[in-house]
Amino acid sequence: MTLRLHNTMTRSAEPFAPLAPPHVSVYTCGPTVYNYAHIGNFRTFLFEDMLRRWLEASGYRVFHVMNLTDVDDKTINGALKAEVSLAEHTARFIAAFHEDREYLRILPAHVYPRATEYVAPMIAMVESLLEKGVAYKGDDGSVYFAIAKFPGYGKLSRLDTRELQAGAGGRTSADEYDKADARDFVLWKAARAEDEQVGAAWDAPFGRGRPGWHLECSAMALDLIGKELDAEVLDIHAGGIDLVFPHHEDEIAQSCAHTGRDEFARVWMHGEFLTMSGTKMSKRFGNILTARDLREEGVDAGTVRLLFATTHYRAPLDFTDQALDAAREGSRRLGAFGARLAAAGAGGSSPSLDAVAAELDTAFTEAMNDDLNAPRALAALFDAVREGNRLLDAGESPGPSLQAVWSRTTDVLQVLPLASGPRVVTMADARDGLEESGGDSDWAVAWAGRRLAAKHARDWPEADRIRDLLTTAGWEVRDRKDGSAEVVRAAG
Ligand SMILES: [Zn+2]
């Protein structure tokens, strides 16, 4: 069975066929770094992480780009209020975003382009659109995209002209009279005194100013997939459902007008909303719950991920205390089975447990291939736990297959409690004065952090010695491309 993904463009689940397999380009709209991202934003990022992990588990080589919007009205207003430069204001929220991302075990994208670092390709794109006659300079000095010149406008959102007009306000200029058509959106905003004050203005042939939000994503996506994959069309573009209009509609208009292609992305995927009706936490935090609130409350990432996996990414999810409690218990049960399996080893032989492994493998794969049906994939894991526990109780001794399938499937969903799931380690985790012997996960993380520090100092013998130390204590260290590492309890 092949992977099928729901494409917002066609409103149907289609067999996934990337342009140049095994490569897959994935662009996901990232956070606007003016504040801490709330848990609703992270529901989208977690759905995208599940997509990424499943593509990789299926043998694809993913090139994942997530932008950081570090120049827009919100970031500029925040910098003005804090009386710091735009760069200073956004830096702390970028750091916070990565802390939250690591806490939630979200794999790092391969590139996190920041809008302010890609102004040159944005200017080039505006020039190209002006040359092609699909953009014009308004009376206010800003540059706008002329919707009337792009016949395909509205194809993704399927809105009629009246709805498009009503919704065009969004993040575009409030000075409607400067535009030829109320639906037109801004590509380049003429610089104001406030922009200059925080360092948010750049010179351009068509006037000093700053990029519009929609332009940022198109220019960065095309620049990066052009360099990495020599492509002008994305395999997958994903984001929250609220981005369909106007953001993604506008991305399509300016990208396709620029490249001359009839599509900007082959598959458009959108995650549904998270509502917060029934949790005490949301009331305490004024209905805005952030990932760091959850972390400070001691909520394990496995619990959060399991809670989100109980609902399909295209269905709304209500975050309640009861749902969180149930997810915590579910995560604990899965973790306990994983630990039991690890303790049982893989040296035995049991046709019944092999059958459990084969069933889990098939059911999990079919569920994930069916437009990432995580609730069904999760149900397959719980079925395996029930049947596996029954057989282990009966004295069956597992061979290697169940452990292998268990690792592969739980690696994709990352719903096990911290102690049994992989922990991400950076050099900041290195601590002095550590005992040579130990065993708990904090100990392993601290030593793995010291190993990274040793590697950084090119002290290879010390790095090797620490790896041996961890191996002896039953921990496996895996280096990651971004220079961090993971520690996980070694199987068997
Ligand atoms: Zn975007």
Boltz pocket constraint, residues with backbone or C-beta under 6 A from the ligand:
constraints:
  - pocket:
      binder: B
      contacts: [[A, 28], [A, 29], [A, 30], [A, 213], [A, 214], [A, 217], [A, 247], [A, 251]]
      max_distance: 6.0
